[in-house]
């Protein structure tokens, strides 16, 4: 099923507009950069909750690092049956680190009222499938890992109720 879904979604990348969007989202999400930038922007714009934004950004970065560690242990190869739209930093696909940091940002920053973050995070997750560099199970596991990390750190992010 994973192979069929990747094949079908990668075919969507045949449209140059879809391919361009998938490439841009993949590039922006590399190493969680989009989400770190969003967290720092939130901290700069929302002085009253600066600490919560910075701790949320730390949760996103921490989730990303955890996913990289899991990836080194699992060592699942990336899909080889489709031509990827983007190059990748590593050879392993499980879990998707893009999905991990995106879901962590959706949960953490969404809790701070950043309503555009969850749909953008979903688009980043989808971009990895359209780009042909992850299986759906990679993205689902990454998203679950990121959401769980942010949820477990939610109280700390809010400063134990002080922010």
Secondary structure, 3 states (H helix, E strand, C coil): CHHHHHHHHHHHCCCHHHHHHHHHHHHHCHHHHHHHHHHHHHHHHCHHHHHHHHHHHHHHHHHHHHHHHHHHHHCCECCCCCCCCCCCCCCECCCCHHHHHHHHHHHHHHHCCCHHHHHHHHHHHHHHHHCCCCCHHHHHHHHHHHHHHHHHCHHHHCCCCCC
